[in-house]
Amino acid sequence: MANNVVFVLVCLVAVVASVVAVVFAVGLNDAKKEKISTSSKAVQTVCQPTAFKETCEKSLESSSSSDPKELIRTGFQATVTEIKRVLADSKTLQELEKDKGKKNALEVCKEVLDFAIDDLEDSFNKLGEYDMSKIGDILLHIQVWLSGALTSQQTCIDSFAEENGEAAEKMKSILKTAQELNMNALGMMYGLSSIAKDLNIPSIENISTTPLQRKLLSEKNGDFPVWLSHSDRRLLQANAGSIKPNVVVAKDGSGKYDSIVKALAEVPKKNTQRFIIHVKAGVYKEQVHIIKEAEHVMLIGDGPTKTVITNDICVIRSKLRTFFTATVAVDAKHFIAKDIGFENTAGYEGEQAVALRSTGDLGVFYNCHFNGYQDTLYAHKEMQFFRDCVITGTIDFIFGDSRAVFQNCQIIVRKPGPKQNCIVLAQGKMFHNSTGGFVLHNCTISGDKDYIPVKDTNKAYLNRPWKILATAIIIQTQIDDIIAPEGYIPMLPGKGETTSYFVEFGNRGPGAKTTAESNGLESRKLILTRPRRLPLAPTSSPIHGFRIPGFHALPTGYPACKPPKESKAILIIIFIVILVIL
């Protein structure tokens, strides 16, 4: 009897234990399902603002996190992984490498895709450093870097398009997923407010992803961008003789080196301190490449007509892609040039021939000259500031997709080749939410003395859209009587004609004259359908709500302009335009 009781008790214990185990297992399974469900919801929410949702969700499906910041960082990393895969595994790339005619384009791709990886990794790391409640402090920089990564990928495609459309389409196909992931990453950053609202994150729910509330630099800070340090502002405002350089370059042997390239070899890798190179008066025929590791370099000359860096590298004679024709190429961040000239003397016969390519973020050029013909100044990507500069050329002589501001600059149209017209700007914004755009503020647009006699035969235009969302604003600028009345022409028929956005406002001079349209707004009679001379205060929209379509967040942190003493409405308009642009 006792044995039976024991047996029954043992069975009961076993049954209870089994039930407990089952309940525990079910509980664990339910918790796991709930975690998966929470993570899945977070993924869907984070991907909601993106253009390619399926690509987005697939890129995040391996993550078990429900933290939106970590999911966004996972999206950044997925883009890096895809670009690295393209560089390592693409059979098409291997085939292109065997073709000598396409080898130079492939070299461009390898270089710029490396830039894209850097920009994405910078975004990944910077986002990881900040609490989401303070994301507004770094949002602009991340948006700029993600846009830069997209521009770099497009530069790779463009390098093939210069010669072979079929090869360009192949490259576009290879980079399709990487570009989708990159655009998604940018979309996430612009959609932070909606993401926060859906996931009940009050600390960032009302974050501004547009520049309208961002603070501009006041005049007391020296009329320089807010991202420029006080010590760098002092350097720009100081006399050259009072600045102690790290290295001196001189043709006459009075410096340590007679070559800028030799001097640059002294810059420490991953440099974090301002490294000043004084380049004494002279003409230096070199091709100067300031590599991405050589950050915080400053070149100071003895004057932009006395210290000149020159070369004649071009697409036609040198058999290179435009990207590699630059006399001076700046890939490093925080570069400054002061009182120095950059020149490409290839002439109109050489076609694309760049005097300066500025790729690194946060570049400043003060009292510099850029002389060339076609494609003189390549403002490639990210934030650039040009102050008190002279820029000369013929066709598309200020081009690229940087967030560039040109303030108090003289822009001079030169005499082109036979049957050629001249175009000042060719802006290259390609992607929605990207941050590129050119701003000309208080500049002068005029013609060289050799151009004036041919201006009615070889016409000059302000702008043409290099890419479909090309964006430029010309404000408070003197425009001489050299610009054709229509002002703008398309790059190719149908390309960017309904999607680009060009604005002129508050300009002066005979070339700034406009014609009235039936809607009451002053406007040129444009070939392009969307550009307007004054689309700033449509009657259907209050001024305080004004935004330029397709512009999204343009460069911020540049000095405020000094508007003329006109009506209060115009003052408000100018202020808003500068905010949107900068």
Secondary structure, 3 states (H helix, E strand, C coil): CHHHHHHHHHHHHHHHHHHHHHHHHHHHHHHHHHHHHHHHHHHHHHHCCCCCHHHHHHHHCCCCCCCHHHHHHHHHHHHHHHHHHHHHHCHHHHHHHHCHHHHHHHHHHHHHHHHHHHHHHHHHHHHHHCCHHHHHHCHHHHHHHHHHHHHHHHHHHHHHHCCCHHHHHHHHHHCHHHHHHHHHHHHHHHCHHHHHHHCCCHHHCCCCCCHHHCCCECHHHCCCCCCCCHHHHHHHHCCHHHCCCCEEECCCCCCCECCHHHHHCCCCCCCCCCEEEEECCEEEECCEEECCCCCCEEEECCCCCCEEEEECCCHHHHCCCHHHCCCEEECCCCCEEECCEEEECCCHHHCCCCCEEECCCCEEEECCEEECCCCCEEECCCEEEEECCEEEECEEEEEECCEEEEECCEEEECCCCCCCCEEEEEECCCCCCCCCEEEEECCEEEECCCCHHHCCCCCEEEECCCCCCCEEEEECCEECCCECCCCECCCCCCCCCCCCEEEEECCECHHHCCEECCCCCEECCCCCCCCECCCCCCCCCCHHHCCCCCCCCCCCCCECCCCCCCCHHHHHHHHHHHHHHC
